[in-house]
């Protein structure tokens, strides 16, 4: 046990606890601005969920990751597919999508299961040269594509967009047919650019309706997704209706100034200019930034850096491929959530429903992230290079 504690990554653990504390405070502030009484105690639910996640974190951290990856990665992946199908059939419908199955979101669980499955397949200690070639690339596409398609059908484009960078990073580190990976990334970039260009051409002022309809036939987006892209491209076109949320989010962040307005003194939040439906989850960074200011926002980013740097360090010094791939997958997943959430809050990317790790209210996501970091901690404890 003493040897394990010596290898315990205390920086990662301390950064995680600090982020949980900041998230609980931000949820407390955002919840007290809402009219419904149930949201006033949401911070308590977040804290109890964090304690539950912390227990899972320690269980996963002090057990050898190689055992449960080799034993449970494949069954967990298959079970996650069953859950994703079940949520489409009997899940709870909210905001036009089926994403909840009873009290949790299967898509959040599926992200970790996909990472574990890829680590199990492509980090195997047994030599499998075919996995590094075109057949291995096709196998990876199938492993990632099935859950990604099911998540997209919910629909939950944001979760799928966060999963893809994590899995691509894992495949790149695993050296899976890099020519194919680079081609796929380039094709995705070209497709995204073409979609943005098409929406811009169709939605710009003065375009006839028949031309707009002709262009939009080739755009693979749902109406609400097209609306979000339009807001991103033309943020000032309709500031009091379609662009209201983004406008208030940017006002909230900017009004925090250099040092912030102080805890529970954010006017945009407490005067309910920032829509209450998103102030505790997707746009909670706006609440935090208004109260903590530029200094607090930089401190928050520094904490995320202190959390992710040890994950990358663990991957670099991992003794085996599975540990390396898990650490890369989890760290990239967390980074993707942080980047997309904050970028959409300041108008750098289209708005999508992605929570900010440890800061946004969300039980399933919080437990999932803490579980993933627990596995990374297990790699740090049990999978160092000197153990070879």
N, C-alpha and C positions, 0 to 999 in steps of 0.2 A: 504493500500500500504506500509506503514511503517513496519508493521509486516512482510509482504512478503520480503521486502528488508533485514530485520534482519535475515531471514532464508535463504536468497540467499547465495549459496556456492561460496564465492569469490575466494577460492583457485582453485577450478575446473575451474572457468571462467578465472582467470589470467593465469593458465597453458595452457588453450586452446588458448588464444590470443598470448601467447609467442610462442607456436608451430606453429601457423599460420604465425607469423612473420619470424620464422626460415625457414619454408617451402617456403615462398615467396622469401626469399634471396637465398635459395638453387636452386629454379627453375630459378631465374634470372641468377645465375652463370652457371647452366647447359645449359640454353637456349642460352646464348651468345657464347657458344662453338659450336653451330650447324650452319651449313651453310645456312639453309633456314631462310629467314627474318621473317617469321611468328612466329618462335619460340623465337625470340628476345623479343617479347612483351608478351610472355606467362605468365610472372609473373603478368602482369596487369590483365589478364583474371582470374588468380588464386585469386588475391586480390578482384576483383569484385564478384567472386563466393563466397568468404569468407564473404563479406558484405551481400550478399543475404542469405547465410546460417546463418549469425548472426541474421538477421531479423526473420528467421524461428525459430531460437533458443529462442529468447525472446518471440515470440508468444506462443510457446509450453511451455516455462518455467512458464509463469504467468497465464496460464489457467490450471484448475484442470485436471490432467491427468486421473482421474477416469471417468470423463465425456466422453472424446474422446476415451478412451480405450473401455468403454462399448458400445459406439455408433458406432465407426468406425473400431474397430479391425477386426471384421469378414468381412465387406465389403471390407476393404483394402486388406485383405489376398486373397479373391477371385479375386479382381481386379489385384493383383500381379500375380496370376496364368494366368490370361488372357494376361497380358503383356509378361510373359515368353513364352507362346505359340505363341504369335504374333511375338516375336523376332526370333523364330525358322522358322517362315513362311516367313516373309517379312523384317527381320532385315538385317542390313548392315554387310557384310562379311569382316572381317579383320584378318590377320594372321591365316587363316584357320578355323575361328570360327565365328558364328553369335552371337554377344554380344551387338550390338548397335541397338536401335530402335530410329530413327531420331537423337536426340542430347543427349540421356541419355542411361544408362545401366539398364535395368529392374532387373537384378540380384542383384544390389546394393539396390534398393528399396525393393526387396523381402526379404532381410535379416531383415530389420526392421519390415516388415509386419509379418514375421514368429514369431519374438520375441513378438510383440504385441498380436498375436493370441494365443500363448502359455500362455502369462500372463493373457489374458482374460479367457481362459479355466481353467487353473490350479491355478489361484490366485483368483478365484471367492469367495466372502464372504459367499455364500450359501454352506452348507455342502454337498459334493458329494463324499462319501467314495469310490465309484467304480473307481474314477479317480486315486486313490492311488494303485490300484491293477492291475492285468494283463489286463483287458479291457482298463484301462486308458493308459497303456503302448502301447497297439496297436493303440489307438487313437493318441497318440503322434507320433508314427512311421509314421502313415498316414499323419499327419499334417506337419511333417518335410520332409518325404520321397518324396511327390509329387513335391514340389518346388526344392528339392535337385536333383531329377532325371531330371527335366527340365533344371536346371542349368548345370548338367553334360552332357546333350545332346548338349549344345551350341558349343563346350565343354568348360567348365570353372571349372576345377578340383580345382584350388586354392580357388575360392570363396566358393565352397562347403566345402572344408576342413576348412575354417575359420568359416563357419556357424555351423558346427557340434559341436565344443567345446562349443559355446555359448548356443546352445539348450540343450546339455547334462548337462551343469551346471545349467540351469533353472530347468530341470526335477529333478535333484538331490536335489536342494533346495526345490522343491515342494514335495519331498518324493514320487515320482512316482515309485512304485515297484522297489526298489533299487537293489534287487537281479537280476532283469532283466537288469537294467542299467549296473551293474557291469559285467554281462555276455556279454552284447553287446560290452562294451569297451574292455573286454578281447579278444573277438572274432575278433574285429577290429585290435587289436594289433598283434594277431597271424597271421591274413591275411596279414597285412602290412609286417611283418617279413618274411612270406613265399614268398611274391612278391619280396622283396629285395633279398632274397636268390636265387630265381629262376633267376632273372636278372643277379645276380653275376655269377651264374653257367653257364648261357647261353652266357654271353658277355665277360667272361674272355679270355685272349689271348690263342690261340691254340685249342679252342673248334671247332670240326668239324661242318660244316654247317647243316648237317642233325640232329645232336644232338641239336644244337641251335634251329632249327625250331621245333623240337619235344617238347622242354621245353617251348618255347614262345607261343605255342598253349594254354597253361593253364594260361597265364598271362593276366589279364583283363585290359590291358593298350593299348593306341594308340601308333603308332610308335614314335611320337614326345615326348610322355611321357616316353617311354622306353629309349629314347635318353637322357632325363634329368636325369633319374635314373642312367644310365650308367656313365654320367659325374660325378654324385655324388659319385659313387662307385670307379671310376677310373679317378680321376681329372687330373692326369699327363700323361695319355695315349696319348692324342692328344691335346696338349696345344696350337697349332697354328690353330686348326679348331674347332672341337666340344667343346673342353674345353677352348676355348679362352676367352669367356665372363667371366666365373668364375675366371680364372687366372688373368685377368685384374682387376676384382672387388677386389680380395684379394690384389693385388699389390697396387691398389688405396688406400685401407684402411690402409694397412701397411705403405705406404710411408708418410702418414700424421704424423707419429711419435707421440710424446707426446703433442706438442702444435699446430700442424697443419702448413700448408704452407701459410695460410692467404686467405682472401676472394678473389675469382676469380683467385687464383694462383695454382689451382690444375692441375698439368701437365698431369696426366692420362686422365682427362676430356678434357682439352683445346687442347691437342695435338691429341685428338680423338682416343686414344688407347682404352678407354672405349666406346663400341658401342653407337652411338648417339641415336639409336632407343629405348634404354632402360635407358639412363642416366637421364632422367627427371621423370621417373615414378618408375618402379620396382627396379632399382638400384641407386636411388638417394641418399641412405644412403652412398654409396661409394663416391659420389661427396662431400657430407657434411663431412664425416670422413676425407677425404684427406685434406680438407681446415681447419677443426676445430680440428683435431687430437684427441688424447685419451681424453684430458680434455673436449673438446666440445662434444664428443660422450657420455661421462659420464653425462654431463649436460643435453643432450637430453634425455637420459634414466631417469634422475631425474625428468625432466618435465613430461614425461609420467607417472612416479610414482605419481607425484603431481596431475595429472589428474585422475588417476584410483583409488587412495586411497580414495578420497571423494565419488566416486561412490560406493565402497564397504561399506564405512561408512553409506551412505544413505540407502543402502540395509539393513544393520544391524538394523538401527533404523526406518525402514519403518513401518507404522501403519497397512498396509494391504498387502495381498499376491501379488496383482497385482503390486504394487509399488516395492516390494522387487524383484520380478521376472524380471521386466523391468530393474532395476538397475544392477542386476547380468548379465542379457543377454547382455546389451550394453557394460558393462565393460569387460566381457569376449571376446566379439567380437573384441573390440579395442585391447585388449591384444594379441589375436590370430594373428591379422594383424601385430602388432609390432614384436612379437616373430618370426613369420614365415619369414617376410621380412628381418629382420636383420640376422637371422640364415642362410637363403639361400645366403646372401651376403658374408658370411664368410665360406660357405661350410659345415655347420652343418646339413642342410636338402637339399633335391633336389630342384632345381630351379623351382619356380612356379610364375605365374603372379599375385602377390598380392601387392598392393600399401602400402606404409608406411603412416599411418594416419597423415594428415595435412602437410606432407613434400612432398609427391609425387604429381605430377600434375594429376589432375583428378576431373572434376567438379561434376559428380554424386556422387562419393564416398565422397567428401568433404562435400557436402550438407547433405548427408545421415548421416554421423558421427555427424555433428553438430546438426541435428534434433534429433538423438538418445540421445545426451547429453542434449539437451533441455528438453526432457521428463524426464531424470534423475534429472535435476534441478527442474522440476515441482514436482517430488516426494519429494525432499528436502524441497520445500516450502510448499506444500499442504499435504504431507503424513507423517509427523513426528509422532512418537509413542505417544507423549503427547497430540495429537489431539483426542485420543480415547474417 
